[in-house]
Amino acid sequence: MFLSVFDMFKVGIGPSSSHTMGPMVASARFLDLLRAQPFEVAGLRASLHGSLAFTGVGHATDRATILGLAGFTPADYDAEKAEATLARIKETHEVHPEGLPPLRFDPATDLRFDYGPALPGHANGMILKATDAQGDVIVEETYYSIGGGFVLTADELAGGKAKDDGAPVPYPFDTAEAMLRMARDSGLSIAEMKRRNELTRRSAQDLDRGIARIWEVMNACIDRGLAGEGILPGGLKVRRRARGIHQALLAERGLNINPPHTINDWMSAYAMAVNEENAAGGQVVTAPTNGAAGVLPAVIRYWLDHVPGATPRLIPEFLLTAAAIGGLIKYNASISGAEAGCQAEVGSASAMAAAGLCAVMGGTPMQVENAAEIALEHHLGMTCDPVKGLVQVPCIERNGLGCIKAVSAASLSLRGDGTHFVPLDAAIETMRQTGEDMHTKYKETSLGGLAVNVPNC
């Protein structure tokens, strides 16, 4: 099994990797499908199902779908151009994707929220259709946004776990047990094995440049969030808090009056900064999702700013280790809140961050696996119940707590020798089973939990 570090960490836009980035990616794929068709396409239609319908407005799913059908992609998203395009589509009822003729598309009538039963493949389903001049459907495809910006067609999903068609990798671990065995036999760290796998797909220069770009965007997102002020969009009137917390922490520095647990406030400020940017529709990196995007960069920033001996030179080791753990979770369970609740998002992010931190602080592969297991185990059962369908409450603070748990997990694992009772594979399988058993109202539908017990305005 091979899942690239650039699959786990994708530059995109907020507020959701599954509900914003995924539909935009699906729309782009549908346009590519149309470009390969011999038919004369005249119009487009779209329907959103399951969680994409129930929380679609709060997650800007409708907006993302419209822009995706107009030719926008998350990686090169231009906010100013997007606003102008949306205004033009609303006025002309047409989209103008490159390589295709102008296509009829009136968002008011051609984009439908279906609040009935979810599509059979996944909670995040959407159907895209192309019509001829008479309005008859001539091309149709079903897409599933399975978390973290990953998108599969219905046929791809029905085919089972995605198979990698690239060159064989030297360390094809698909379980933590296999990963540890290969590390033991090779004498390599998890990051070193992951790097050698990546080098079967790209040059060392491209790998290093890409990893540097990931951290550059993550760190810039923290800085923007720490500087941001005002009310987040969406109607809940949630005020940005990261800047205020950070300013207070800076003012208290050097006063020798702060209790040791104040370090948790630093970590929370870093994580909340990212997720406030995400909630505002800013540029973020899936880690492994947008809703959990603050955990991992906050742990890196904590390590760089507050841990003696930390060096940016080891950031690639952190990210490669984290990507290896994230790949195991995605392959054997899920990173989708709509499929398995927030345990699959913040829980996965915390496990990845704990593993990365343990690695750069000198942990052995066994200690790294232990760190990931501790962090994931203590997120099991966490629901996804965003108030008003917005990635704000409880999502923003939850990233801060996920960061704190990750650091605690790494620290606990480093205090031991790597031997422990619950294997990471068992924790991942437990998360999968728990997600299957979890009621749909707790899986990113905003039909239960905090979403129905907290006033929406």
C-alpha positions in Angstrom: 0.0 0.0 0.0 1.4 3.4 -1.0 -0.2 6.7 -0.1 2.0 9.7 -0.8 2.8 12.4 1.7 1.3 14.8 -0.9 -2.0 12.9 -0.7 -2.2 13.3 3.0 -1.1 16.9 3.0 -2.8 18.9 0.2 -2.9 22.6 -0.1 -6.5 23.8 -0.4 -9.2 26.0 0.9 -11.5 26.0 3.9 -13.8 25.3 5.5 -13.9 21.5 4.7 -11.7 19.1 2.8 -14.6 16.7 2.3 -17.4 19.2 1.8 -15.5 22.0 0.1 -12.4 20.7 -1.5 -13.9 17.3 -2.4 -16.9 18.6 -4.4 -14.6 21.1 -6.2 -12.3 18.2 -7.1 -15.2 16.1 -8.2 -16.5 18.8 -10.4 -13.1 19.2 -12.0 -13.0 15.5 -12.7 -16.5 15.7 -14.3 -15.3 18.5 -16.6 -12.4 16.3 -17.7 -14.9 13.5 -18.4 -16.9 15.8 -20.5 -13.8 17.0 -22.4 -13.2 13.4 -23.5 -16.8 12.9 -24.7 -17.9 12.9 -28.3 -21.2 14.4 -27.4 -22.2 18.1 -27.7 -22.8 19.2 -24.1 -25.1 22.2 -23.5 -25.8 22.2 -19.7 -25.0 20.9 -16.3 -26.9 19.7 -13.2 -25.8 18.7 -9.8 -27.3 17.1 -6.7 -25.8 16.8 -3.2 -26.7 13.9 -0.9 -26.2 12.7 2.7 -23.9 14.9 4.7 -23.1 17.0 1.7 -26.8 18.1 1.7 -27.4 18.4 5.4 -24.3 20.5 6.2 -23.6 21.7 2.7 -24.5 25.4 3.2 -22.4 25.7 6.3 -19.5 24.0 4.6 -19.9 26.0 1.4 -20.5 22.8 -0.6 -22.8 24.6 -3.0 -20.3 27.3 -3.6 -17.5 24.8 -4.1 -19.5 22.8 -6.6 -20.5 25.8 -8.7 -16.9 27.0 -8.8 -15.6 23.5 -9.6 -18.0 23.3 -12.6 -16.6 26.7 -13.6 -13.1 25.3 -13.7 -11.7 26.2 -10.2 -9.5 23.8 -8.3 -8.5 23.9 -4.6 -4.7 24.0 -5.3 -4.8 27.2 -7.4 -7.9 28.9 -5.9 -8.1 32.6 -6.4 -10.6 34.2 -4.0 -11.0 37.5 -5.9 -11.5 35.7 -9.2 -14.0 33.3 -7.5 -16.2 36.1 -6.3 -16.3 37.7 -9.7 -17.1 34.3 -11.3 -19.9 33.5 -8.9 -21.5 36.9 -9.6 -21.3 36.3 -13.3 -22.9 32.8 -13.0 -25.7 34.2 -10.9 -26.4 36.8 -13.6 -25.9 34.8 -16.8 -26.8 31.3 -15.7 -23.8 29.9 -17.5 -20.4 28.5 -16.7 -17.3 28.8 -19.0 -14.9 26.0 -18.1 -11.8 25.9 -20.3 -11.9 23.4 -23.2 -15.7 23.3 -23.3 -18.4 25.6 -24.7 -20.4 27.8 -22.5 -22.7 25.6 -20.4 -26.1 26.4 -19.0 -26.1 26.2 -15.2 -28.5 28.1 -13.0 -27.5 27.4 -9.3 -31.1 28.1 -8.2 -32.6 25.3 -10.3 -29.7 23.1 -11.4 -28.0 22.6 -8.0 -30.2 20.5 -5.7 -29.9 19.5 -2.0 -31.3 16.0 -1.6 -32.3 15.5 2.1 -33.5 12.0 1.6 -31.4 8.8 2.2 -27.7 9.1 1.5 -26.3 7.4 -1.6 -25.2 3.8 -0.9 -21.5 4.2 -1.2 -20.7 6.9 1.4 -22.3 9.7 3.4 -20.7 12.3 1.2 -22.2 11.7 -2.2 -23.0 13.9 -5.2 -24.3 13.2 -8.7 -23.2 15.4 -11.7 -25.0 15.4 -15.0 -24.5 16.9 -18.4 -27.4 17.6 -20.7 -27.8 18.2 -24.4 -29.5 21.2 -26.1 -33.0 19.7 -25.4 -32.1 19.2 -21.7 -31.8 15.5 -21.8 -29.1 13.9 -19.7 -26.3 12.5 -21.8 -23.5 12.0 -19.3 -23.9 11.2 -15.6 -21.4 10.3 -12.8 -21.7 9.7 -9.1 -18.8 10.9 -6.9 -18.0 10.3 -3.3 -15.9 12.7 -1.2 -14.4 10.3 1.2 -12.4 12.7 3.4 -9.2 14.7 3.2 -10.0 16.0 -0.3 -10.0 12.4 -1.7 -12.7 11.7 -4.3 -13.8 8.4 -5.9 -16.4 7.6 -8.5 -19.0 5.1 -7.6 -17.2 2.4 -9.7 -13.9 3.2 -8.0 -15.4 3.0 -4.6 -17.2 -0.3 -5.4 -13.8 -1.7 -6.5 -12.6 -1.6 -2.9 -9.6 0.1 -1.5 -7.8 2.2 -4.0 -4.9 0.3 -5.7 -1.7 2.1 -6.5 -0.7 1.5 -10.1 2.8 3.0 -9.8 6.1 1.3 -9.5 6.5 -1.1 -6.5 7.8 0.6 -3.4 10.6 -0.9 -1.3 8.6 -0.8 2.0 4.9 -1.5 1.2 3.5 -1.7 4.7 -0.2 -1.5 5.1 -0.4 -2.2 8.8 1.5 -0.9 11.8 2.7 -4.4 12.5 4.2 -4.7 9.0 5.7 -1.2 9.4 7.5 -2.1 12.6 8.7 -5.4 11.2 10.2 -3.7 8.1 11.8 -1.0 10.3 13.3 -3.7 12.5 14.6 -5.7 9.5 16.0 -2.7 7.6 17.3 -0.7 10.5 15.6 2.3 9.1 13.3 4.8 10.8 9.6 5.2 9.7 10.5 8.5 8.0 13.4 6.9 6.1 11.2 4.1 4.8 8.6 6.5 3.8 11.1 8.7 2.0 12.5 5.7 0.0 8.9 4.9 -1.0 8.3 8.4 -2.1 11.5 8.4 -4.2 9.9 5.8 -6.5 7.5 8.4 -7.6 9.5 11.6 -7.8 13.1 13.0 -7.5 14.7 13.8 -4.2 14.7 17.5 -5.3 10.9 17.5 -6.0 10.2 15.6 -2.8 12.2 18.1 -0.7 10.7 21.1 -2.4 7.2 19.7 -2.0 7.6 19.0 1.7 9.1 22.5 2.2 6.0 23.9 0.5 3.7 22.0 2.8 5.3 23.5 5.9 5.5 26.9 4.4 1.7 27.0 3.8 1.0 25.5 7.2 3.2 28.0 9.0 1.9 30.9 7.0 -1.7 29.8 8.0 -0.7 29.9 11.7 0.7 33.4 11.3 -2.3 34.7 9.5 -4.6 33.2 12.1 -2.6 34.8 14.9 -3.0 38.2 13.3 -6.7 37.8 12.3 -9.5 39.6 14.1 -13.3 39.9 13.8 -16.3 37.7 13.4 -16.2 34.4 11.5 -18.7 34.1 8.6 -21.8 31.8 8.8 -24.2 33.4 11.2 -23.0 32.0 14.6 -21.1 35.2 15.3 -18.1 33.3 16.5 -15.3 35.8 17.3 -11.7 34.9 16.4 -9.8 34.3 19.6 -6.3 33.1 18.6 -4.9 36.6 18.3 -6.1 37.7 21.7 -4.8 34.6 23.4 -1.4 34.9 21.6 -1.1 38.6 22.5 -1.8 37.8 26.1 0.8 35.0 26.2 3.4 37.3 24.6 2.7 40.0 27.2 3.1 37.5 30.1 6.4 36.1 28.8 9.3 36.5 31.1 7.2 37.5 34.1 7.9 34.2 36.0 4.3 34.1 37.2 2.8 31.7 34.8 1.9 28.1 35.8 3.5 25.3 33.7 0.2 24.4 32.1 0.2 27.8 30.3 2.1 25.9 27.5 -1.3 24.4 26.6 -2.5 27.9 25.8 0.3 28.3 23.4 -0.5 25.1 21.6 -4.2 25.9 21.5 -3.5 29.4 20.1 -1.5 27.9 17.3 -4.1 25.3 16.5 -7.1 27.7 16.8 -5.3 30.1 14.5 -5.3 27.6 11.7 -8.9 26.5 12.2 -10.1 30.1 12.4 -8.4 30.7 9.0 -10.1 27.5 7.8 -13.5 28.6 9.0 -13.0 31.9 7.2 -12.4 30.0 3.9 -8.6 30.7 3.9 -5.8 28.6 2.5 -5.0 25.6 4.6 -3.3 22.2 4.3 -5.3 19.0 4.9 -3.7 17.3 7.8 -5.3 14.9 7.1 -8.5 17.0 6.7 -9.5 20.7 6.9 -11.6 20.2 10.0 -8.5 18.8 11.8 -6.0 21.0 9.9 -4.7 22.8 13.1 -3.5 19.9 15.1 -0.3 18.9 13.3 1.1 22.3 12.4 0.4 23.5 15.9 2.5 20.6 17.3 5.3 21.5 14.9 5.1 25.1 15.9 5.1 24.2 19.6 8.2 22.0 19.0 10.1 24.7 17.1 9.2 27.6 19.4 9.3 25.9 22.8 11.4 22.7 22.8 15.1 23.1 23.3 17.1 21.6 20.4 14.3 21.7 17.9 15.4 22.5 14.4 13.6 23.1 11.1 16.0 20.6 9.5 13.9 17.8 11.0 10.5 19.0 9.7 10.6 16.5 6.7 11.1 13.7 9.2 8.1 14.9 11.2 5.9 15.1 8.1 7.0 11.9 6.5 6.4 10.0 9.8 3.0 11.6 10.2 2.0 10.8 6.6 3.0 7.1 7.2 0.6 6.9 10.2 -2.1 8.8 8.4 -1.9 6.4 5.5 -2.4 3.4 7.7 -5.5 5.0 9.3 -7.0 6.0 6.0 -6.3 2.6 4.4 -7.6 0.5 7.3 -10.4 2.8 8.7 -11.3 6.4 7.7 -10.3 10.0 8.0 -13.9 11.2 7.2 -16.1 12.7 9.8 -19.1 11.9 7.8 -18.1 8.3 7.8 -16.7 7.8 11.3 -17.2 10.9 13.4 -14.6 13.3 14.6 -12.5 10.4 15.9 -11.5 10.0 12.3 -10.5 13.6 11.8 -9.1 15.2 15.0 -8.3 11.7 16.3 -6.3 10.8 13.2 -4.6 14.2 13.2 -3.6 13.8 16.8 -2.1 10.3 16.1 -0.2 11.6 13.2 1.1 14.6 15.1 2.1 12.5 18.1 4.0 10.1 15.8 5.8 13.0 14.1 6.8 14.7 17.4 8.0 11.4 18.9 10.2 10.8 15.8 11.9 14.2 15.8 12.5 13.9 19.6 14.5 10.7 19.0 11.9 8.1 19.4 12.4 4.6 18.0 9.8 3.1 15.5 8.2 1.3 18.4 7.9 4.5 20.4 6.5 6.3 17.4 3.8 3.6 16.9 3.1 3.8 20.6 2.7 7.6 20.5 0.2 7.3 17.6 -1.8 4.6 19.4 -2.1 6.6 22.6 -3.3 9.7 20.8 -5.8 7.7 18.7 -7.1 5.6 21.5 -8.1 8.6 23.6 -10.2 10.1 20.8 -12.2 6.9 20.2 -15.9 7.6 20.0 -15.6 11.3 19.4 -18.6 12.5 17.4 -18.8 15.1 14.7 -21.7 17.5 15.5 -20.9 20.9 14.2 -23.3 23.6 15.2 -25.2 24.9 12.2 -23.1 22.7 10.0 -20.2 25.2 10.3 -16.6 24.1 11.0 -16.4 26.3 14.0 -18.1 25.0 17.1 -16.7 22.7 18.5 -14.2 22.2 15.8 -11.8 25.2 16.4 -11.2 24.5 20.1 -11.2 20.7 19.5 -8.0 21.1 17.4 -6.3 22.8 20.3 -7.2 19.8 22.6 -6.1 17.4 19.8 -2.7 19.1 19.8 -2.4 18.9 23.5 -3.2 15.2 23.5 -0.7 14.6 20.7 2.1 16.2 22.7 1.1 14.3 25.8 1.0 11.0 23.9 4.5 11.6 22.4 5.9 12.4 25.8 4.4 9.3 27.4 5.7 7.1 24.7 9.2 8.6 25.0 9.1 7.7 28.8 8.8 4.0 27.8 10.7 1.6 25.6 7.9 1.2 23.0 6.3 -1.9 24.4 2.6 -1.4 25.2 -0.7 -3.3 25.6 -2.9 -2.0 22.7 -1.3 -2.1 19.2 -1.9 0.8 16.9 -3.6 -1.7 14.5 -6.1 -2.6 17.2 -6.9 1.1 17.8 -7.4 1.8 14.1 -9.7 -1.2 13.8 -11.6 -0.1 16.9 -12.1 3.3 15.3 -13.4 1.7 12.1 -15.9 -0.4 14.1 -17.0 2.5 16.3 -17.6 4.6 13.2 -19.8 1.9 11.7 -21.8 1.6 14.9 -22.1 5.4 15.4 -25.5 6.9 14.7 -25.7 9.0 11.5 -26.8 12.0 13.5 -23.4 12.1 15.1 -21.5 11.9 11.8 -21.4 15.4 10.3 -25.1 15.8 9.7 -25.7 18.4 12.4 -28.7 16.4 13.5 -27.5 15.5 17.0 -25.2 16.4 19.8 -24.1 20.0 20.2 -25.7 20.8 16.9 -29.2 20.4 18.3 -28.5 21.4 22.0 -26.9 24.8 21.3 -28.8 27.7 19.9 -27.8 28.4 16.3 -28.0 32.2 16.5 
